[in-house]
Structure formats: C-alpha cells, structure tokens
Amino acid sequence: MGNQKNNYNYPFRYCNSRKLCEVHGIPFRTLERWISEEKEKGNTISGRKSIPGVRGYIWDPNLFHDHFLMPKLYGPVRNEYEEQEHIVILNNIKKRKAI
C-alpha cells in the first residue's frame, strides 16, 4: 500500500467521528455498526486511534479512506440493503469531491 497518489484532500490531519462521517457522507449509526462488526471479528478499523488518558478516539481520514472505507464499499455485500447503502455512500463521496 506504499506511496499512493491521493486525489482527495482533507482540511485537517485528524478529526472526531462526527466530522469523519460528515466528510465521507456516512451516517453516524453506520460507522458505529461497522466498528461493532469489526470488534466482533477481533479486528480494528484502520485510522481509528485511541487518545491516551481519555475514553475517546480520533480518526486519520486518509488511512480510514484508503485501508477501510474503499475496500469495504467495493467488497462483497451480504444483502440488497447493504449494497444500496454502499451505493449511497459512494455517491455522497463523489458529490463531496466535486464541491
């Protein structure tokens, strides 16, 4: 996954969960569900970093986008609902890039 040329930029280096969802066009509940699903599998989501001394997390949007979001959206789906959800999120991302 070395040196990739990113065709998107974020105005910040790290952000909170709400801002991450806003930038990517993801409903907050969807992100929470993905975190729960990955935790059940014993995995962590790329880009999610624990803040020492606090029960909170910050996100690296570039890592999240490259290593989790895109493989998730273009990967296999379980049902028609999930497929439609991925299409909506991809359309939101494309729309936000055009702005």
Phi and psi in radians as a Rosetta constraint file:
Dihedral C 1 N 2 CA 2 C 2 CIRCULARHARMONIC -0.492 0.35
Dihedral N 2 CA 2 C 2 N 3 CIRCULARHARMONIC -2.162 0.35
Dihedral C 2 N 3 CA 3 C 3 CIRCULARHARMONIC -1.515 0.35
Dihedral N 3 CA 3 C 3 N 4 CIRCULARHARMONIC 1.839 0.35
Dihedral C 3 N 4 CA 4 C 4 CIRCULARHARMONIC -1.891 0.35
Dihedral N 4 CA 4 C 4 N 5 CIRCULARHARMONIC 2.492 0.35
Dihedral C 4 N 5 CA 5 C 5 CIRCULARHARMONIC -1.543 0.35
Dihedral N 5 CA 5 C 5 N 6 CIRCULARHARMONIC 1.927 0.35
Dihedral C 5 N 6 CA 6 C 6 CIRCULARHARMONIC -1.440 0.35
Dihedral N 6 CA 6 C 6 N 7 CIRCULARHARMONIC 2.318 0.35
Dihedral C 6 N 7 CA 7 C 7 CIRCULARHARMONIC -1.748 0.35
Dihedral N 7 CA 7 C 7 N 8 CIRCULARHARMONIC 0.415 0.35
Dihedral C 7 N 8 CA 8 C 8 CIRCULARHARMONIC -2.442 0.35
Dihedral N 8 CA 8 C 8 N 9 CIRCULARHARMONIC 2.627 0.35
Dihedral C 8 N 9 CA 9 C 9 CIRCULARHARMONIC -2.298 0.35
Dihedral N 9 CA 9 C 9 N 10 CIRCULARHARMONIC 2.594 0.35
Dihedral C 9 N 10 CA 10 C 10 CIRCULARHARMONIC -2.035 0.35
Dihedral N 10 CA 10 C 10 N 11 CIRCULARHARMONIC 2.493 0.35
Dihedral C 10 N 11 CA 11 C 11 CIRCULARHARMONIC -1.338 0.35
Dihedral N 11 CA 11 C 11 N 12 CIRCULARHARMONIC 0.112 0.35
Dihedral C 11 N 12 CA 12 C 12 CIRCULARHARMONIC -2.548 0.35
Dihedral N 12 CA 12 C 12 N 13 CIRCULARHARMONIC 2.751 0.35
Dihedral C 12 N 13 CA 13 C 13 CIRCULARHARMONIC -1.489 0.35
Dihedral N 13 CA 13 C 13 N 14 CIRCULARHARMONIC -0.759 0.35
Dihedral C 13 N 14 CA 14 C 14 CIRCULARHARMONIC -2.272 0.35
Dihedral N 14 CA 14 C 14 N 15 CIRCULARHARMONIC 2.744 0.35
Dihedral C 14 N 15 CA 15 C 15 CIRCULARHARMONIC -2.637 0.35
Dihedral N 15 CA 15 C 15 N 16 CIRCULARHARMONIC 2.998 0.35
Dihedral C 15 N 16 CA 16 C 16 CIRCULARHARMONIC -1.558 0.35
Dihedral N 16 CA 16 C 16 N 17 CIRCULARHARMONIC 3.086 0.35
Dihedral C 16 N 17 CA 17 C 17 CIRCULARHARMONIC -1.088 0.35
Dihedral N 17 CA 17 C 17 N 18 CIRCULARHARMONIC -0.736 0.35
Dihedral C 17 N 18 CA 18 C 18 CIRCULARHARMONIC -1.091 0.35
Dihedral N 18 CA 18 C 18 N 19 CIRCULARHARMONIC -0.774 0.35
Dihedral C 18 N 19 CA 19 C 19 CIRCULARHARMONIC -1.168 0.35
Dihedral N 19 CA 19 C 19 N 20 CIRCULARHARMONIC -0.667 0.35
Dihedral C 19 N 20 CA 20 C 20 CIRCULARHARMONIC -1.049 0.35
Dihedral N 20 CA 20 C 20 N 21 CIRCULARHARMONIC -0.787 0.35
Dihedral C 20 N 21 CA 21 C 21 CIRCULARHARMONIC -1.136 0.35
Dihedral N 21 CA 21 C 21 N 22 CIRCULARHARMONIC -0.716 0.35
Dihedral C 21 N 22 CA 22 C 22 CIRCULARHARMONIC -1.092 0.35
Dihedral N 22 CA 22 C 22 N 23 CIRCULARHARMONIC -0.771 0.35
Dihedral C 22 N 23 CA 23 C 23 CIRCULARHARMONIC -1.180 0.35
Dihedral N 23 CA 23 C 23 N 24 CIRCULARHARMONIC -0.669 0.35
Dihedral C 23 N 24 CA 24 C 24 CIRCULARHARMONIC -1.614 0.35
Dihedral N 24 CA 24 C 24 N 25 CIRCULARHARMONIC -0.110 0.35
Dihedral C 24 N 25 CA 25 C 25 CIRCULARHARMONIC 1.257 0.35
Dihedral N 25 CA 25 C 25 N 26 CIRCULARHARMONIC 0.592 0.35
Dihedral C 25 N 26 CA 26 C 26 CIRCULARHARMONIC -1.833 0.35
Dihedral N 26 CA 26 C 26 N 27 CIRCULARHARMONIC 2.322 0.35
Dihedral C 26 N 27 CA 27 C 27 CIRCULARHARMONIC -1.110 0.35
Dihedral N 27 CA 27 C 27 N 28 CIRCULARHARMONIC 2.462 0.35
Dihedral C 27 N 28 CA 28 C 28 CIRCULARHARMONIC -1.032 0.35
Dihedral N 28 CA 28 C 28 N 29 CIRCULARHARMONIC -0.676 0.35
Dihedral C 28 N 29 CA 29 C 29 CIRCULARHARMONIC -1.117 0.35
Dihedral N 29 CA 29 C 29 N 30 CIRCULARHARMONIC -0.571 0.35
Dihedral C 29 N 30 CA 30 C 30 CIRCULARHARMONIC -1.146 0.35
Dihedral N 30 CA 30 C 30 N 31 CIRCULARHARMONIC -0.782 0.35
Dihedral C 30 N 31 CA 31 C 31 CIRCULARHARMONIC -1.058 0.35
Dihedral N 31 CA 31 C 31 N 32 CIRCULARHARMONIC -0.765 0.35
Dihedral C 31 N 32 CA 32 C 32 CIRCULARHARMONIC -1.066 0.35
Dihedral N 32 CA 32 C 32 N 33 CIRCULARHARMONIC -0.694 0.35
Dihedral C 32 N 33 CA 33 C 33 CIRCULARHARMONIC -1.137 0.35
Dihedral N 33 CA 33 C 33 N 34 CIRCULARHARMONIC -0.747 0.35
Dihedral C 33 N 34 CA 34 C 34 CIRCULARHARMONIC -1.079 0.35
Dihedral N 34 CA 34 C 34 N 35 CIRCULARHARMONIC -0.709 0.35
Dihedral C 34 N 35 CA 35 C 35 CIRCULARHARMONIC -1.070 0.35
Dihedral N 35 CA 35 C 35 N 36 CIRCULARHARMONIC -0.789 0.35
Dihedral C 35 N 36 CA 36 C 36 CIRCULARHARMONIC -1.108 0.35
Dihedral N 36 CA 36 C 36 N 37 CIRCULARHARMONIC -0.759 0.35
Dihedral C 36 N 37 CA 37 C 37 CIRCULARHARMONIC -1.100 0.35
Dihedral N 37 CA 37 C 37 N 38 CIRCULARHARMONIC -0.753 0.35
Dihedral C 37 N 38 CA 38 C 38 CIRCULARHARMONIC -1.169 0.35
Dihedral N 38 CA 38 C 38 N 39 CIRCULARHARMONIC -0.644 0.35
Dihedral C 38 N 39 CA 39 C 39 CIRCULARHARMONIC -1.125 0.35
Dihedral N 39 CA 39 C 39 N 40 CIRCULARHARMONIC -0.681 0.35
Dihedral C 39 N 40 CA 40 C 40 CIRCULARHARMONIC -1.111 0.35
Dihedral N 40 CA 40 C 40 N 41 CIRCULARHARMONIC -0.592 0.35
Dihedral C 40 N 41 CA 41 C 41 CIRCULARHARMONIC -1.377 0.35
Dihedral N 41 CA 41 C 41 N 42 CIRCULARHARMONIC -0.198 0.35
Dihedral C 41 N 42 CA 42 C 42 CIRCULARHARMONIC 1.528 0.35
Dihedral N 42 CA 42 C 42 N 43 CIRCULARHARMONIC 0.266 0.35
Dihedral C 42 N 43 CA 43 C 43 CIRCULARHARMONIC -1.846 0.35
Dihedral N 43 CA 43 C 43 N 44 CIRCULARHARMONIC 2.937 0.35
Dihedral C 43 N 44 CA 44 C 44 CIRCULARHARMONIC -2.107 0.35
Dihedral N 44 CA 44 C 44 N 45 CIRCULARHARMONIC 2.756 0.35
Dihedral C 44 N 45 CA 45 C 45 CIRCULARHARMONIC -1.543 0.35
Dihedral N 45 CA 45 C 45 N 46 CIRCULARHARMONIC 2.271 0.35
Dihedral C 45 N 46 CA 46 C 46 CIRCULARHARMONIC -1.084 0.35
Dihedral N 46 CA 46 C 46 N 47 CIRCULARHARMONIC 2.371 0.35
Dihedral C 46 N 47 CA 47 C 47 CIRCULARHARMONIC 1.689 0.35
Dihedral N 47 CA 47 C 47 N 48 CIRCULARHARMONIC -0.208 0.35
Dihedral C 47 N 48 CA 48 C 48 CIRCULARHARMONIC -1.581 0.35
Dihedral N 48 CA 48 C 48 N 49 CIRCULARHARMONIC 2.064 0.35
Dihedral C 48 N 49 CA 49 C 49 CIRCULARHARMONIC -2.121 0.35
Dihedral N 49 CA 49 C 49 N 50 CIRCULARHARMONIC 2.327 0.35
Dihedral C 49 N 50 CA 50 C 50 CIRCULARHARMONIC -1.328 0.35
Dihedral N 50 CA 50 C 50 N 51 CIRCULARHARMONIC 2.487 0.35
Dihedral C 50 N 51 CA 51 C 51 CIRCULARHARMONIC -1.646 0.35
Dihedral N 51 CA 51 C 51 N 52 CIRCULARHARMONIC 2.101 0.35
Dihedral C 51 N 52 CA 52 C 52 CIRCULARHARMONIC -1.074 0.35
Dihedral N 52 CA 52 C 52 N 53 CIRCULARHARMONIC 2.338 0.35
Dihedral C 52 N 53 CA 53 C 53 CIRCULARHARMONIC 1.456 0.35
Dihedral N 53 CA 53 C 53 N 54 CIRCULARHARMONIC 0.002 0.35
Dihedral C 53 N 54 CA 54 C 54 CIRCULARHARMONIC -2.354 0.35
Dihedral N 54 CA 54 C 54 N 55 CIRCULARHARMONIC 2.627 0.35
Dihedral C 54 N 55 CA 55 C 55 CIRCULARHARMONIC -1.561 0.35
Dihedral N 55 CA 55 C 55 N 56 CIRCULARHARMONIC 0.842 0.35
Dihedral C 55 N 56 CA 56 C 56 CIRCULARHARMONIC -2.336 0.35
Dihedral N 56 CA 56 C 56 N 57 CIRCULARHARMONIC 2.982 0.35
Dihedral C 56 N 57 CA 57 C 57 CIRCULARHARMONIC -2.332 0.35
Dihedral N 57 CA 57 C 57 N 58 CIRCULARHARMONIC 2.675 0.35
Dihedral C 57 N 58 CA 58 C 58 CIRCULARHARMONIC -2.120 0.35
Dihedral N 58 CA 58 C 58 N 59 CIRCULARHARMONIC 2.850 0.35
Dihedral C 58 N 59 CA 59 C 59 CIRCULARHARMONIC -2.137 0.35
Dihedral N 59 CA 59 C 59 N 60 CIRCULARHARMONIC 2.441 0.35
Dihedral C 59 N 60 CA 60 C 60 CIRCULARHARMONIC -1.681 0.35
Dihedral N 60 CA 60 C 60 N 61 CIRCULARHARMONIC 1.844 0.35
Dihedral C 60 N 61 CA 61 C 61 CIRCULARHARMONIC -1.118 0.35
Dihedral N 61 CA 61 C 61 N 62 CIRCULARHARMONIC -0.554 0.35
Dihedral C 61 N 62 CA 62 C 62 CIRCULARHARMONIC -1.173 0.35
Dihedral N 62 CA 62 C 62 N 63 CIRCULARHARMONIC -0.814 0.35
Dihedral C 62 N 63 CA 63 C 63 CIRCULARHARMONIC -1.096 0.35
Dihedral N 63 CA 63 C 63 N 64 CIRCULARHARMONIC -0.779 0.35
Dihedral C 63 N 64 CA 64 C 64 CIRCULARHARMONIC -1.030 0.35
Dihedral N 64 CA 64 C 64 N 65 CIRCULARHARMONIC -0.811 0.35
Dihedral C 64 N 65 CA 65 C 65 CIRCULARHARMONIC -1.109 0.35
Dihedral N 65 CA 65 C 65 N 66 CIRCULARHARMONIC -0.866 0.35
Dihedral C 65 N 66 CA 66 C 66 CIRCULARHARMONIC -1.296 0.35
Dihedral N 66 CA 66 C 66 N 67 CIRCULARHARMONIC -0.730 0.35
Dihedral C 66 N 67 CA 67 C 67 CIRCULARHARMONIC -1.765 0.35
Dihedral N 67 CA 67 C 67 N 68 CIRCULARHARMONIC -0.252 0.35
Dihedral C 67 N 68 CA 68 C 68 CIRCULARHARMONIC -2.157 0.35
Dihedral N 68 CA 68 C 68 N 69 CIRCULARHARMONIC -0.953 0.35
Dihedral C 68 N 69 CA 69 C 69 CIRCULARHARMONIC -1.130 0.35
Dihedral N 69 CA 69 C 69 N 70 CIRCULARHARMONIC -0.920 0.35
Dihedral C 69 N 70 CA 70 C 70 CIRCULARHARMONIC -1.110 0.35
Dihedral N 70 CA 70 C 70 N 71 CIRCULARHARMONIC -0.804 0.35
Dihedral C 70 N 71 CA 71 C 71 CIRCULARHARMONIC -1.062 0.35
Dihedral N 71 CA 71 C 71 N 72 CIRCULARHARMONIC -0.613 0.35
Dihedral C 71 N 72 CA 72 C 72 CIRCULARHARMONIC -1.158 0.35
Dihedral N 72 CA 72 C 72 N 73 CIRCULARHARMONIC -0.799 0.35
Dihedral C 72 N 73 CA 73 C 73 CIRCULARHARMONIC -1.240 0.35
Dihedral N 73 CA 73 C 73 N 74 CIRCULARHARMONIC -0.585 0.35
Dihedral C 73 N 74 CA 74 C 74 CIRCULARHARMONIC -1.663 0.35
Dihedral N 74 CA 74 C 74 N 75 CIRCULARHARMONIC -0.012 0.35
Dihedral C 74 N 75 CA 75 C 75 CIRCULARHARMONIC -1.448 0.35
Dihedral N 75 CA 75 C 75 N 76 CIRCULARHARMONIC -3.064 0.35
Dihedral C 75 N 76 CA 76 C 76 CIRCULARHARMONIC -1.163 0.35
Dihedral N 76 CA 76 C 76 N 77 CIRCULARHARMONIC 2.611 0.35
Dihedral C 76 N 77 CA 77 C 77 CIRCULARHARMONIC -1.997 0.35
Dihedral N 77 CA 77 C 77 N 78 CIRCULARHARMONIC 2.722 0.35
Dihedral C 77 N 78 CA 78 C 78 CIRCULARHARMONIC -1.525 0.35
Dihedral N 78 CA 78 C 78 N 79 CIRCULARHARMONIC -0.550 0.35
Dihedral C 78 N 79 CA 79 C 79 CIRCULARHARMONIC -2.752 0.35
Dihedral N 79 CA 79 C 79 N 80 CIRCULARHARMONIC 3.130 0.35
Dihedral C 79 N 80 CA 80 C 80 CIRCULARHARMONIC -1.174 0.35
Dihedral N 80 CA 80 C 80 N 81 CIRCULARHARMONIC -0.601 0.35
Dihedral C 80 N 81 CA 81 C 81 CIRCULARHARMONIC -1.082 0.35
Dihedral N 81 CA 81 C 81 N 82 CIRCULARHARMONIC -0.829 0.35
Dihedral C 81 N 82 CA 82 C 82 CIRCULARHARMONIC -1.125 0.35
Dihedral N 82 CA 82 C 82 N 83 CIRCULARHARMONIC -0.656 0.35
Dihedral C 82 N 83 CA 83 C 83 CIRCULARHARMONIC -1.085 0.35
Dihedral N 83 CA 83 C 83 N 84 CIRCULARHARMONIC -0.778 0.35
Dihedral C 83 N 84 CA 84 C 84 CIRCULARHARMONIC -1.130 0.35
Dihedral N 84 CA 84 C 84 N 85 CIRCULARHARMONIC -0.688 0.35
Dihedral C 84 N 85 CA 85 C 85 CIRCULARHARMONIC -1.064 0.35
Dihedral N 85 CA 85 C 85 N 86 CIRCULARHARMONIC -0.740 0.35
Dihedral C 85 N 86 CA 86 C 86 CIRCULARHARMONIC -1.140 0.35
Dihedral N 86 CA 86 C 86 N 87 CIRCULARHARMONIC -0.671 0.35
Dihedral C 86 N 87 CA 87 C 87 CIRCULARHARMONIC -1.113 0.35
Dihedral N 87 CA 87 C 87 N 88 CIRCULARHARMONIC -0.750 0.35
Dihedral C 87 N 88 CA 88 C 88 CIRCULARHARMONIC -1.096 0.35
Dihedral N 88 CA 88 C 88 N 89 CIRCULARHARMONIC -0.765 0.35
Dihedral C 88 N 89 CA 89 C 89 CIRCULARHARMONIC -1.128 0.35
Dihedral N 89 CA 89 C 89 N 90 CIRCULARHARMONIC -0.748 0.35
Dihedral C 89 N 90 CA 90 C 90 CIRCULARHARMONIC -1.075 0.35
Dihedral N 90 CA 90 C 90 N 91 CIRCULARHARMONIC -0.707 0.35
Dihedral C 90 N 91 CA 91 C 91 CIRCULARHARMONIC -1.132 0.35
Dihedral N 91 CA 91 C 91 N 92 CIRCULARHARMONIC -0.692 0.35
Dihedral C 91 N 92 CA 92 C 92 CIRCULARHARMONIC -1.087 0.35
Dihedral N 92 CA 92 C 92 N 93 CIRCULARHARMONIC -0.721 0.35
Dihedral C 92 N 93 CA 93 C 93 CIRCULARHARMONIC -1.121 0.35
Dihedral N 93 CA 93 C 93 N 94 CIRCULARHARMONIC -0.793 0.35
Dihedral C 93 N 94 CA 94 C 94 CIRCULARHARMONIC -1.078 0.35
Dihedral N 94 CA 94 C 94 N 95 CIRCULARHARMONIC -0.701 0.35
Dihedral C 94 N 95 CA 95 C 95 CIRCULARHARMONIC -1.141 0.35
Dihedral N 95 CA 95 C 95 N 96 CIRCULARHARMONIC -0.722 0.35
Dihedral C 95 N 96 CA 96 C 96 CIRCULARHARMONIC -1.235 0.35
Dihedral N 96 CA 96 C 96 N 97 CIRCULARHARMONIC -0.539 0.35
Dihedral C 96 N 97 CA 97 C 97 CIRCULARHARMONIC -1.186 0.35
Dihedral N 97 CA 97 C 97 N 98 CIRCULARHARMONIC -0.593 0.35
Dihedral C 97 N 98 CA 98 C 98 CIRCULARHARMONIC -1.258 0.35
Dihedral N 98 CA 98 C 98 N 99 CIRCULARHARMONIC -0.390 0.35
